[in-house]
């Protein structure tokens, strides 16, 4: 792809040169009164204007043009746009199994399209994986203190006491295990309980003192929220109603795991009182029967559109020929997505798939290789290069003359317009059997536009320093940022930086995804580093790191900060407007990523990338920042509180804000070397100076 060069002819012959010269005649030569084009003087003005334009064309912008051409000679291209990602949840028209013992499943193909109609230009998301919604196979009902005993086979014959019979205690737990024969990843499970009805058991039935969790593929227990959607709310009364059900949305990270030697999809219910209003069990519930049903499932999706079998043209038999796809930017190719060239096998013409390569340096004239520029959609075949001895070497095979060239399948899309709020993707492009509706319960995040020319220039300077080998911490940071537009910031920590658990030669690369739009909307869960991005980034960095370096890729430790402040507005400013402005400035300053083009008031420099890694937060900074807001007259009181943020635990399907308690900071919040500051909603109170004096 040819990089866009600046327009060198930026001076217009008539308006910028000739007309300007004619306006100056009255000042320099008042006796000249003939301005018609037939006048010899006007002819001379036009001649000199043409010569001036020519000089400007040749000289004024040549350095910038040469700079861009040098970048092109180095093989640097603008990085294509990245696509927003989310999870699409599909609900069934009837729960599975439809009949006892039925093994009927519902399949959703890969590439299934769902669109948003929030704007005039529809945004389409497609599923990245095939999905099969299956009925759950409940196989285990066990209790913590008797895990060796499975109560499920005796359900209906014996009463199951999930907690301590005499006096339930904090931490009492029972487990439900589902057979791994049916993959329940991302499924919506509805558990129906038949119990002996009880009264006065010491708990608040609408809000029992329990926590539901699932075991994920990394061996950690992840808390699950009970569904609050209509028809899915908890009706068990803390397992004390005779009939009741509750609904759990399993995450995509759930997987079969081994617990005490038994492999299954594991759920557990644990007594945990988080509020005194919940009460505590005075006796254990009595469960007669447990049944499980699938109401639907979630599948990962990304902002993309799919094109099948696009014809690129016919080969002319020349080396280095290229074709251009109709739609850009092109997303990374998956299995089955490639260029196909027509060939004759026997008496039959077939299309043979070719292999994508980064360059043709290792390609021979027999290799079916091609290059693909993701940003421009240009497909290029191998060139012929003349060697110093005069011979010509062909790099990569050349399609024969007259042979058809097509793309089997590809996906295109990306950009910030794919960053959509939750519940905005609701329209299916085509109906599916047994699927009643679809939506995204979490915000679509990670979309980023194509790299600008200024960003490319900065990246080129850093790449020339690294020299394609990761040795220093700056090298690792550079290669991480250059990997994808989905990466916004990177920080490399060595054992000398005081990172926890560091071994000899151990290197940690902290990655902040490009989710500024989601952070601006308060979606802290978008800071979670997706597993596929970690895997792809590790494979990329393995090409450049030293063999003796052990590499870890992870998220930073995030610290959510909330500021409570009492301020006196300037005269003639609305208090609500002042509070809003202070809140915005605090968010703009206490953030891991720049939220917009404006710099924070305490950061006059242009290279603001967000809160620096490992930088402490002082209470005096918040006071100074608020005082610099133009509409603030006085700052009376400031209190800073915080809590540690784990992005994956911030993902809430049914509520926006977390109720986890905050810790008040005295004077300074200490941030470790791998830490970053995030911003909660701040509480800004406006008052008058007279009221402040009255309160003391």
DAPEFEN-V475399 format. One line per field, one symbol per residue. ss: DSSP state (A for helix, B for strand, O for the rest). A space follows every 10 residues. Layout:
ss = ???
This chain:
ss = OOOOOOOOOO OOAAAAAAAA AAAOAAAAOO OOOOOOOOOA AAAAAAAAAA AAAAAAAAAA OAAAAAAAAA AAAOOOOOOO OBOOBBBBBB BBBBBBOOOO OOOOOBBBOO OOBBBBOOOO OOBBBBBOOO BBBOOOOBBB BBBOOBOOOO OAAABOOBOB OOOOOOOOOO OOBBBBBBOO OOOOOOBBBB BBBBBOOOOO OOBOOOOOOB BBBBBBOOOO BBBBOBOOOO OOOOOOOOOO OOBBBBBBBO OOOBOOBBBO OBBBBBBBBB BOOOOAAABO OOOOOOBBBB BBBBBBBBBB BBBOBBBBBB BBBBOOOOOO OBBBOOOOOB OOOOOOOOBB BBBBBOOBBB BBBOBBOOOO OOOOOOOOBB BBBOOOOBBB BOOBBBOOOO OBBBOOOOOO OOOBBBBBBB BBOOOAAAOO OOOOOOBBOO OOOOBBBBBB OOOOBOOBOO OOAAAAAAAA AAAAAAOOOO OOAAAAAAAA AOOOOOBBBB BBBBAAAOOO OOOOOBBBBB BBBOOAAAAA OOOAAAAOOO AAAAAAAAAA AOOOOOOOOB BBBBOOBBBB BBBBBBBBBO OOOOAAAAAA AAAAAAAAAO OOOOOOOOOO OOOOOOOOOO OOOOOOBBAA AAAAAAAAOO OBBBBBBBBB BBBBBOAAAA OOOOOOOOOO OOBBBOOBBO OOOOBBBBBO OOBBBBBOAA AAAAAO
